């Protein structure tokens, strides 16, 4: 009996020692699914001490705390239990599904690894309230609000989204970083500059706050139904008052990192009424006026004049086509030059857009430019309106008449049979003598050509040296080679765009790449620097004309707009021609 007891005790001690000798190294997370405004804790635990601990790369997370190290020893029934932990606190940088890679450590000369962990980051979520927590105090005293001017607009009606950050006077903001930008899917959008904005005083939920306008955007919905505006999310470093005081009695401040979100906004877009919609309605929404003018009304044949069709007012000026003019066949009409003078403010687009036609009369006479009409949807009366221009008479004073040209044409076609006139010297073309002259046979030796070919290789040697030196210096010019390469790419993409005419997405992708590569070559900037404001400032520094700069910006905006609007091949051809012309003008004007 005693032998059995001793054997049992021995087996128990042996199993305990084997269990304690097994090395464990694992990673544990506080949660595997969290919002972009939440924090994630990850612990790397081991049951034996080791060396050379290497944490994983937290690529899609920011480390807001740690590494914190803790060690615990315990004895239970005579068995020692050891645990060492490295802890990190992480804040996600953006939404998505991410993987935290393996961590490694060396224990007793062997390398151990943790398993990789998948983490899903969703949109911002509501957090539970805790009045005694500094994070809760911060959440009650700082708010990010998205103010939408109208939540039920018509299709192509302008709305404004303003993002305001409200901060209580009791807390202090050190800085903030934008974690997630709002996405305006199914909207034509343009951001309004908020530079120079100052902190203002106001109220929020009946309390006094300071607020700052962070972002403004003007949106034109391109689809009907419920459209979603995704939230703006910020990571803010701030200080909140605590319950502790210093030796002078002043409240001590606690540093907190807080993630705030403006929340999703749903816009219910109404379709334009189908009843009484004009046949020629092209999608114009707003308040407009129509003007048709000519540069001349009296001129001679073969002189040119311009007919300008202008729509002016407030509305979606960049999102519809102007009406076409119809002229008599005796007037030669060229493709119009499109011009936009549009300014976008918080109330929407305002200005004018025009098509200028060059016309050349061929014959003398009086020619009418018929009245044209333009239809739009008026938001004030919520009805369709039609504008019409006056008829204009063009008086061509000097030149051939259309009747003379018709008569001359008839004479050439009616008088088919003509009297044949015989030529008495009808065989004079036969030559009876030759123009050949006798030549003496010359020798090639010691001729000018002989000496030229003899000394040409010796003359080519210095030329080859010069060419080689120039090639070496050119190859060493890395920056210049980049510019020349970007220029070649611009021409290449323009050719790709031309080949893609009729295929909207492929065409505008190729056109946008051509514009970007041209700017890299001409302005010596990288692609990530190509904001519209930076493009304008750099082209102005190069002394390019304002009209040419605006044309270039318009082409870039056309590439962006093409994702949301139907585009025909005529518009694609116009954009291609305008891009080629604008690039040529910038080359001529830029210094």
Buried (B, 14 or more C-beta within 10 A) or exposed (E): EEEEEEEEEEEEEEEBEEEEEEEEBBBEBEEEEBBBBBBBBBBBBBBBEBEEBEBBEBEBBBEBEBBEEEEEEEEEEEEEEEBBBBBBBBBBBEBEEBEBBBBBBEBEEEEBBBEEBEBEBBBBEEBEEEEEBBBBBBBBBBBBBBEBBEEEBBBBBBBBBBBBBBBBEEBBBEEBEEBBEBEBBBBBBBBBEEEEEEEEEEEBEEEEBBBBBBBBBBBBBBEBEEBEBBBBBBBBBBBBBEEEEEEEEEEEBBEBBBBBBBBEBEBEBBEBEEEEEBEEBEBBBBBBEBBBEBEEEEBEBBBEBBBBBBBBBBBBBBBBBBBEBEBBEBBEBEEBBBBBBBEBBEEBBBBBBBBBBBBBBBBBBEBEBEEBEBBBBBBEEEEBBEBEBEEBEBEBEEBEEBEEEEEEEEEEEEEEEEEEEEEEEEEEEEEEEEEEEEEEEEEEEEEEEEEEEEEEEEEEEEEEEEEEEEEEEEEEEEEEEEBEEBBEBBEBBBEBBBEBBEBBEBBBBBBBBBBBBBBBBBBEBEEEEBEBEEBBEBBEEBEBBEEBBBBBBBBBBBBBBBBBBEBEEEBBBBBBEBBBBBBEBBEEBBE
